[in-house]
Amino acid sequence: MDTWKCNNCIGYIPIDYSKIKTGDLVFFILKKTYGNRGDKILKTGNIMEVLENKVLINSHGKIIENNLEDIYPFSAPAKIIYKIFGICCCCSRT
C-alpha cells in the first residue's frame, strides 16, 4: 500500500481510471436486494472490457456490468482508506 501513499503530503494517490485495462484484477461492490432489504457484497473479478464509463467484469464465471468509478484495482487501498486518511493534494508521485 506504500506505493499508493504520497511521499510529500502523506495522502493517498487517487486511482487513475484511465489506466484500468482488460485483464486487471479489481474489487467492486455487488448490490443485492431481497424484498425490503438490501446487501452490499465486496467481490473480486477480472476486467473483460472497458467501455466509456462502464466495465464488464468476470467474477467467478458471472459477467457483471459496473460503473468504472465504482471499482478499484486489487492493489489499491479500499475506498474507506481515502476517506479516513485523505487524498493526495499535491499530485506528486516522488
Secondary structure by P-SEA (a helix, b strand, c coil): cccccccccccccccccccccccccbbbbbbbbcccbbbbbbbbbbbccccccbbbbbcccbbbbbbcccccccccccaaaaaacccccccccc
